[in-house]
Amino acid sequence: MANKNWLAQTGKDFTDSDLMEFGISEAELGKEGINRRMLDLVHQMNVEGYISEGMSESKARHMADKRRSMAMQAAKANGLTL
């Protein structure tokens, strides 16, 4: 099974199973969409983190949305697949 995560795509020694500690399920390993799922998990963590720092929920979502968008743009610019 080929690793589909962005770090593996850039040649780093990082497997899809390494993402399980962050909430990726075994069923998602080696499948298309694993990076999108990881982006969604990080987005939720960012929202929660911003709120815990005192930010309003709407502002926290806006900031997390912006970060997710920037990550997707950077991945596409570097030829990485979701």
C-alpha positions as CSV (number, residue, x, y, z in Angstrom):
1,M,0.0,0.0,0.0
2,A,1.4,3.4,-1.0
3,N,1.4,6.2,1.4
4,K,-0.7,9.1,0.2
5,N,0.1,11.7,2.9
6,W,1.7,15.0,1.9
7,L,4.9,14.3,3.9
8,A,5.4,11.0,2.1
9,Q,4.7,12.7,-1.2
10,T,7.6,15.1,-0.6
11,G,10.0,12.2,0.2
12,K,9.8,12.3,4.0
13,D,9.9,9.1,6.0
14,F,6.4,9.4,7.2
15,T,3.7,6.8,6.7
16,D,-0.1,7.1,6.5
17,S,-0.3,5.0,9.7
18,D,1.7,7.7,11.5
19,L,-1.4,9.9,11.1
20,M,-3.6,7.5,13.2
21,E,-2.5,9.3,16.4
22,F,-4.2,12.4,15.0
23,G,-7.5,10.7,14.3
24,I,-7.1,9.1,10.9
25,S,-8.7,5.7,10.9
26,E,-7.2,2.5,9.6
27,A,-9.8,2.4,6.8
28,E,-8.5,5.7,5.5
29,L,-4.9,4.6,5.2
30,G,-3.5,4.6,1.7
31,K,-6.6,6.0,0.2
32,E,-7.3,9.2,-1.8
33,G,-8.7,11.9,0.5
34,I,-6.5,11.1,3.5
35,N,-4.9,14.6,3.2
36,R,-8.4,16.3,3.0
37,R,-9.4,14.4,6.1
38,M,-6.2,15.5,7.9
39,L,-6.9,19.1,6.9
40,D,-10.4,18.8,8.4
41,L,-9.0,17.4,11.6
42,V,-6.4,20.2,11.9
43,H,-9.1,22.8,11.0
44,Q,-11.2,21.6,14.0
45,M,-8.2,21.6,16.3
46,N,-7.4,25.2,15.1
47,V,-11.0,26.3,15.8
48,E,-10.9,24.9,19.3
49,G,-7.5,26.4,20.0
50,Y,-8.5,29.8,18.8
51,I,-11.7,29.7,20.9
52,S,-9.6,28.6,24.0
53,E,-7.5,31.7,23.5
54,G,-10.6,33.8,23.8
55,M,-11.5,34.3,20.1
56,S,-15.2,34.3,19.2
57,E,-16.4,31.2,17.4
58,S,-17.0,33.1,14.1
59,K,-13.5,34.7,14.2
60,A,-12.0,31.3,15.1
61,R,-13.7,29.6,12.1
62,H,-12.6,32.4,9.8
63,M,-8.9,32.1,10.9
64,A,-9.0,28.3,10.7
65,D,-10.7,28.5,7.2
66,K,-7.9,30.8,6.1
67,R,-5.2,28.5,7.3
68,R,-6.8,25.5,5.6
69,S,-7.1,27.4,2.4
70,M,-3.4,28.4,2.5
71,A,-2.4,24.8,3.2
72,M,-4.4,23.6,0.2
73,Q,-2.9,26.3,-2.1
74,A,0.6,25.5,-1.0
75,A,0.0,21.8,-1.6
76,K,-1.4,22.4,-5.1
77,A,1.5,24.8,-5.9
78,N,3.9,22.0,-5.0
79,G,2.1,19.3,-7.0
80,L,0.8,17.4,-4.0
81,T,-2.5,15.6,-4.2
82,L,-5.3,15.5,-1.7
